[in-house]
Amino acid sequence: MPIEFLIFLTVFTPALVGGLNLIFNKKPNVRDTVTLLGALITFYFSLNIFLSFDGQATQYKLATIMPGIDISFHIEPLGIIFSLLASGLWILTHIYAIGYMRGAKEKNHSRFFFFFSVSIASVMGISFSGNLFTLFLFYEILTLITFPLVSHKGSTEALRGARVYLSILLGTSIGLQLLGIIWIYFSVGTLDFVKGGILNGSFGSLELILLVGLFAFGIGKAALFPFHRWLPAAMVAPTPVSALLHAVAVVKAGVFTVLKVGVYIFGVESLSVSGATDWLTWLACFSILFASLIAMTKDNLKARLAYSTISQLAYVVLAFSLANSLGVLGGALQIVTHAFGKITLFMCAGSIYVATKKTNISNMQGLGRVMPITFLSFLIGAISIIGLPPMSGSWAKWFLILSSLEADKQFVVLVLLISSLLNIAYLLPLVAKGFYLNPIDQTETKSFKEPSALVWLPPAITASISFLLFFYVGYIRDFMINFGLVSLGN
């Protein structure tokens, strides 16, 4: 099958599945089965693109808008990794969402799964975007499509959070990122993604610093301080949406965009020579520590995890700012390993809510004894986020440490070590309370149990993958090296 047709099917299948959700509105079992099959098929197409990739980064144009501006797709290692990650996690997230939506007695399931599916189509478009225009187009579609998911409950709080979500993401992308795209187009005459970048000395030092800022802040989905408030505001959404936002779609689309723009628009070597990202290194470090400290003050579990995500996303921005191959490798591994670790934590939060209706950590004493699978899964996901062996998250931090040393920025190593200590401080108390403290109400706690397998099994699987990835992360590294995304010395 021609690879360009595979790309089309990878983008089109989730959109088709979204439409089928509305058609089978009154047949929930059929609807959910069709969606699961669609997720499996999308992953199959992504896997075929991976297996068909021969290292040639070829552009496939769908339409020309004006000279130098096309809607086109581009096959390259970073996009392949992201498409496999998003399509694979869609399978588990959908299974989980079925159990959660039914267990929590949420309403409007068909509408929910329609927007959920179309958001995956947008992510697939982002993965294989061939230029900044195509990426921006799918990026904006993703923002608009996920707005109804954030506001799904329809409450005053949900609508307020959704408005913050939409205003910040649209404001940053249109006011900043789009300005940077237009500037590049009129300066260079093209927006195509090319290995090594396309700027070719078209910008002076000060102009390059300003352009880096337009993208760093304009890619609002990366949640870099001070444009981070949309992320905790969006936690009013149902937990499957939170998992989607943090691990599968929105924030990963943001940091993926940061990394892709760094590699294929600015060029890693050009950034390294220019020093245009030195200021961003300091801001990323601040964002890492600032968000972690805020997380420690939050009693609401989803709010704590939201600020944790802000901190963890800044790792990828940090990787971009270090401007070397080790940083690109560390950033790519952070996208993958954080996805599995953080989706585990959010699914566990949802599992606790479905079983107990509890949302605050202070009320979760003793729950680990009656929900051992959920709390053990949370522990494994937390260890991966902290960056301790033998969990996969440790590799991302290791390569970021090596990258910072290569860039002669030793202070970054200290920031990463402090970050790990703060991760321990705000993630492990839940596990300790759950297993080692007596329940506040013994009688109430004894009535609780694990929710259905549709809810506890997906986080158990993602937690297991977080462990297994520790031993197989070398395949991702080798794929990136063999196909020229990064170049590491012997």
C-alpha positions in Angstrom: 0.0 0.0 0.0 1.5 3.4 -1.0 2.7 5.3 2.1 0.8 8.4 1.2 -2.4 6.4 1.2 -1.5 5.0 4.6 -1.1 8.6 5.9 -4.5 9.5 4.6 -6.1 6.4 6.2 -4.3 7.2 9.5 -5.8 10.7 9.6 -9.2 9.8 8.1 -10.0 6.7 10.2 -10.5 8.5 13.5 -12.6 11.1 11.8 -14.8 8.4 10.3 -15.1 6.7 13.7 -16.3 10.0 15.1 -19.1 10.1 12.6 -20.1 6.5 13.3 -20.4 7.4 17.0 -23.2 9.8 16.1 -24.8 7.3 13.8 -24.9 4.5 16.5 -26.0 7.0 19.2 -28.8 4.7 20.4 -26.7 1.5 20.3 -23.9 2.1 22.9 -22.4 -1.4 22.7 -22.1 -1.2 18.9 -20.8 2.4 19.1 -18.1 1.5 21.6 -17.1 -1.6 19.7 -16.8 0.3 16.4 -14.7 3.0 18.1 -12.4 0.3 19.6 -12.0 -1.3 16.2 -11.2 2.2 14.7 -8.5 2.7 17.3 -7.0 -0.6 16.5 -7.1 0.0 12.8 -5.5 3.5 13.2 -2.7 2.0 15.2 -2.3 -0.7 12.5 -1.9 2.0 9.8 0.6 3.9 12.0 2.6 0.7 12.5 2.6 0.1 8.8 4.0 3.6 8.2 6.7 2.8 10.7 7.6 -0.5 9.0 7.5 1.1 5.5 9.7 4.0 6.4 13.1 3.8 4.6 14.6 6.9 6.0 13.6 9.2 3.1 11.7 12.2 4.4 9.3 12.7 1.5 6.7 15.4 1.2 3.1 14.5 0.0 1.2 17.6 -1.1 -2.6 17.5 -0.9 -3.3 21.1 -2.0 -1.5 24.3 -2.8 -2.9 27.4 -1.0 -0.4 29.9 -2.5 3.3 29.7 -3.6 5.3 28.2 -0.7 2.2 27.3 1.3 0.7 23.8 0.9 -1.3 21.3 2.8 1.2 18.5 2.9 2.3 15.5 4.9 5.9 14.6 5.8 7.2 11.2 7.0 10.0 11.5 9.5 11.2 9.7 12.7 9.7 12.2 15.3 6.3 12.1 13.7 6.3 8.4 13.4 7.1 8.0 17.1 4.3 10.5 18.0 1.7 8.8 15.8 2.5 5.3 17.2 2.3 6.7 20.7 -1.0 8.6 20.2 -2.8 5.8 18.3 -1.6 3.1 20.7 -2.7 5.0 23.8 -6.1 5.8 22.1 -6.9 2.0 22.3 -6.3 1.9 26.1 -7.9 5.3 26.7 -11.0 4.3 24.8 -11.4 1.1 26.8 -10.9 3.1 30.0 -13.3 5.9 28.9 -16.1 3.3 28.3 -15.7 2.0 31.9 -15.4 5.5 33.4 -18.3 7.1 31.5 -20.6 4.3 32.5 -19.3 3.8 36.0 -19.4 7.6 36.8 -22.8 7.8 35.0 -21.7 10.6 32.7 -24.1 11.8 30.1 -23.9 12.4 26.3 -21.6 9.5 25.6 -21.9 9.6 21.8 -21.1 13.3 21.7 -18.2 12.7 24.0 -16.7 9.9 21.9 -17.3 11.9 18.6 -15.1 14.7 19.8 -12.7 12.3 21.4 -12.2 10.5 18.1 -11.9 13.6 15.9 -9.3 14.9 18.3 -7.2 11.8 17.5 -7.6 12.6 13.8 -6.2 16.0 14.5 -3.2 14.5 16.3 -2.5 12.2 13.4 -2.5 15.3 11.1 -0.1 17.1 13.5 2.2 14.0 13.5 2.6 13.9 9.8 2.4 17.6 9.0 4.8 18.5 6.2 5.1 22.2 7.0 4.2 24.8 9.5 1.0 25.8 7.7 -0.4 22.2 7.8 0.8 21.8 11.4 -0.9 25.1 12.4 -4.1 24.0 10.7 -4.4 20.7 12.6 -3.1 22.4 15.8 -6.1 24.8 15.7 -8.6 22.1 14.8 -7.3 20.1 17.9 -8.0 23.2 20.1 -11.5 23.7 18.8 -12.4 20.0 18.9 -11.2 19.5 22.5 -13.2 22.5 23.8 -16.5 20.6 24.0 -14.6 17.8 25.8 -13.4 20.2 28.5 -16.9 21.7 28.8 -18.6 18.3 28.7 -20.3 18.4 32.1 -22.0 21.7 31.2 -21.7 23.1 34.7 -20.8 26.7 35.4 -17.3 25.5 36.6 -16.8 23.4 33.4 -17.8 26.3 31.1 -15.6 28.7 32.9 -12.6 26.3 32.7 -13.3 25.7 29.0 -13.3 29.4 28.3 -9.9 29.8 29.9 -8.7 26.8 28.0 -9.9 28.2 24.6 -8.9 31.8 25.2 -5.3 31.0 26.2 -4.7 28.4 23.5 -6.3 30.4 20.7 -4.7 33.6 22.0 -1.2 32.3 22.0 -1.4 30.4 18.7 -3.0 33.2 16.7 -1.3 36.1 18.5 2.2 34.6 18.7 2.8 31.4 16.8 1.0 32.6 13.7 3.0 35.8 13.7 6.2 33.7 13.8 4.9 31.6 10.9 4.1 34.7 8.8 7.5 36.2 9.6 9.3 33.0 8.5 7.3 32.8 5.3 8.1 36.3 4.2 11.8 36.0 5.2 12.5 32.6 3.7 9.7 31.9 1.2 8.9 28.4 2.5 7.4 26.8 5.6 8.5 23.2 4.8 10.1 21.0 7.4 13.6 20.3 6.4 16.3 18.5 8.4 18.8 21.1 9.6 16.2 23.9 9.4 15.2 26.4 6.8 16.3 29.8 8.2 19.8 29.7 6.6 21.0 32.8 8.4 17.9 34.9 7.4 17.6 36.2 10.9 20.1 38.2 13.0 20.8 37.3 16.7 18.2 39.5 18.2 15.6 38.6 15.6 16.3 34.9 16.2 15.8 35.3 20.0 12.5 37.0 19.3 11.4 34.3 16.9 12.2 31.6 19.4 10.1 33.4 21.9 7.1 33.6 19.5 7.2 29.9 19.1 8.0 29.0 22.7 5.1 31.0 24.0 2.9 30.7 20.9 2.8 27.0 21.2 0.5 27.4 24.2 -0.2 23.6 24.4 3.3 23.2 25.8 2.0 25.1 28.9 5.2 27.1 29.5 5.0 29.7 32.2 3.2 32.2 32.2 0.8 30.6 29.6 0.1 27.6 31.7 -3.2 28.4 33.5 -5.4 26.6 30.8 -4.1 23.2 32.0 -5.4 23.2 35.6 -8.5 25.0 34.4 -9.2 22.1 32.0 -9.3 19.6 34.9 -13.0 20.2 35.3 -13.4 17.8 32.4 -14.1 14.0 32.9 -11.0 12.1 33.8 -10.7 10.4 30.3 -10.4 13.9 28.9 -7.7 14.7 31.4 -5.9 11.6 30.3 -6.4 12.7 26.7 -5.1 16.2 27.4 -2.0 15.1 29.3 -0.9 11.9 27.6 -2.4 11.4 24.2 -3.3 14.7 22.5 -3.1 18.3 23.6 0.0 18.8 25.7 1.9 16.1 23.8 0.9 17.9 20.5 2.4 21.1 22.1 5.7 19.7 23.1 5.9 17.6 19.9 5.5 20.9 18.0 8.2 22.6 20.0 10.6 19.8 19.3 9.7 19.5 15.6 10.0 23.2 15.0 13.4 23.1 16.7 14.7 20.3 14.5 13.1 21.1 11.2 12.6 24.9 11.2 15.4 26.4 13.4 17.9 23.5 13.1 19.6 22.2 16.2 23.1 23.2 15.1 22.0 26.7 14.2 20.4 27.2 17.6 23.5 25.9 19.3 25.8 28.3 17.5 23.5 31.3 17.9 22.8 31.0 21.6 19.2 32.1 20.9 17.7 29.7 23.3 19.9 30.4 26.3 17.3 32.5 28.0 14.7 29.7 27.4 16.8 27.3 29.4 16.4 29.5 32.4 12.7 29.9 31.9 12.2 26.1 31.4 14.1 25.5 34.6 12.0 28.0 36.5 8.8 26.4 35.1 10.0 22.9 36.2 10.5 24.0 39.8 7.7 26.6 40.0 5.0 24.1 38.9 6.3 21.4 41.2 6.1 23.7 44.2 2.5 24.6 43.3 1.7 20.9 42.9 2.7 20.3 46.5 0.1 22.7 47.7 -2.8 21.0 45.9 -5.1 18.6 47.8 -7.2 17.8 44.8 -5.5 14.9 43.0 -6.3 16.0 39.4 -5.1 19.6 40.2 -1.8 18.2 41.7 -1.3 16.1 38.6 -2.1 19.0 36.3 0.7 21.1 37.8 3.0 18.1 37.7 2.3 18.0 33.9 3.3 21.6 33.6 6.6 20.8 35.2 7.2 17.7 33.1 6.3 19.5 29.8 9.0 22.0 30.6 11.5 19.2 30.3 10.8 19.0 26.5 11.1 22.8 26.2 14.4 22.5 28.1 15.5 19.8 25.6 14.8 22.2 22.8 16.7 25.0 24.5 19.8 22.9 25.1 20.1 22.7 21.3 22.1 19.4 20.8 21.3 15.9 19.7 21.3 14.5 23.2 18.6 17.1 24.1 16.5 16.1 21.1 16.8 12.4 22.2 16.0 13.3 25.8 13.0 15.4 24.7 11.6 12.7 22.4 12.0 10.1 25.2 10.3 12.4 27.6 7.3 12.7 25.3 7.0 8.9 25.2 7.8 7.9 28.7 5.9 10.8 30.3 2.8 9.8 28.3 2.7 6.3 29.8 3.5 7.5 33.3 1.1 10.4 33.4 -1.8 8.6 31.7 -1.4 5.9 34.4 -1.7 8.5 37.2 -4.8 10.1 35.7 -6.5 6.8 35.0 -5.8 5.9 38.6 -7.3 9.1 39.8 -10.4 8.3 37.7 -10.5 4.8 39.1 -10.5 6.2 42.7 -13.3 8.6 41.7 -15.5 5.9 40.1 -15.1 3.6 43.1 -15.3 6.2 45.9 -16.3 9.6 44.5 -13.3 11.0 46.3 -11.1 13.7 44.7 -9.0 15.0 47.5 -5.8 13.3 48.6 -6.6 14.0 52.3 -9.7 11.8 52.0 -7.9 8.8 50.5 -6.4 7.3 53.6 -6.5 3.5 53.6 -7.9 3.2 50.1 -4.9 1.3 48.9 -5.9 -1.7 51.0 -9.2 -2.0 49.2 -8.0 -0.9 45.8 -4.5 -2.4 45.6 -4.3 -2.7 41.8 -5.1 1.0 41.4 -2.7 2.2 44.0 0.2 -0.1 42.8 -0.4 1.2 39.3 -0.2 4.7 40.6 3.1 3.9 42.4 4.7 2.5 39.2 3.5 5.5 37.2 4.8 7.9 39.9 8.2 6.2 40.0 8.5 6.7 36.2 7.6 10.4 36.5 10.1 10.8 39.3 12.7 9.3 37.0 13.9 6.4 39.1 15.1 3.1 37.6 13.8 0.6 36.6 11.1 2.8 35.1 11.3 4.3 31.7 11.1 7.9 32.8 14.6 7.6 34.2 16.1 7.5 30.6 14.6 10.8 29.6 16.2 12.5 32.6 19.5 10.7 32.0 19.8 12.0 28.5 18.8 15.5 29.5 21.5 15.5 32.2 24.0 14.4 29.5 22.7 17.1 27.2 23.0 19.8 29.8 26.6 18.8 30.5 27.4 18.8 26.8 25.9 22.3 26.5 28.1 23.4 29.5 25.0 24.2 31.6 25.7 22.3 34.8 23.1 24.2 36.8 20.4 22.3 34.7 21.6 19.0 36.3 20.9 20.5 39.8 17.4 21.6 38.6 16.6 18.1 37.4 17.8 16.5 40.6 15.7 19.0 42.7 12.8 18.3 40.4 13.0 14.6 41.1 12.9 15.3 44.9 9.9 17.5 44.5 8.2 14.8 42.4 8.7 12.4 45.3 7.2 15.0 47.7 4.0 15.5 45.8 3.4 12.0 44.2 4.3 9.4 46.8 2.2 10.7 49.8 -0.9 9.4 48.1 0.5 5.9 48.0 1.7 6.2 51.6 -1.7 7.4 52.8 -3.5 4.7 50.8 -1.5 1.8 52.2 -0.1 2.8 55.6 -2.6 5.2 57.2 -5.9 4.1 58.7 -9.1 5.1 56.9 -10.9 8.1 58.2 -14.1 6.1 58.2 -13.5 2.3 58.6 -17.0 1.3 57.7 -17.2 3.4 54.6 -13.8 2.3 53.3 -14.7 -1.4 53.7 -17.6 -0.9 51.3 -15.2 0.3 48.6 -13.6 -2.0 46.0 -11.8 -1.8 42.7 -14.2 -0.6 39.9 -14.8 -2.7 36.8 -11.9 -4.1 34.8 -12.6 -1.6 32.1 -11.4 1.1 34.6 -8.5 -0.6 36.5 -7.0 -2.7 33.7 -5.9 0.1 31.3 -3.8 1.9 34.0 -2.4 -1.5 35.0 -1.3 -2.0 31.4 0.2 1.4 31.0 2.1 1.0 34.3 3.5 -2.3 33.0 4.6 -0.6 29.8 6.3 2.1 31.8 8.4 -0.7 33.4 9.0 -2.7 30.2 10.1 0.5 28.3 13.0 0.8 30.6 14.6 -2.3 29.0 13.5 -1.5 25.4 14.1 2.2 25.2 17.2 1.5 23.2 15.0 0.7 20.2 13.6 4.2 20.2 17.1 5.6 20.5 18.5 3.5 17.7 15.5 4.3 15.4 16.2 8.0 15.9 19.9 7.6 15.2 19.6 5.2 12.3 17.2 7.5 10.5 19.2 10.7 11.1 17.0 12.5 13.6 19.9 12.7 16.1 23.6 12.2 15.7 25.5 11.0 18.7 29.3 10.7 19.1 30.9 7.4 19.7 
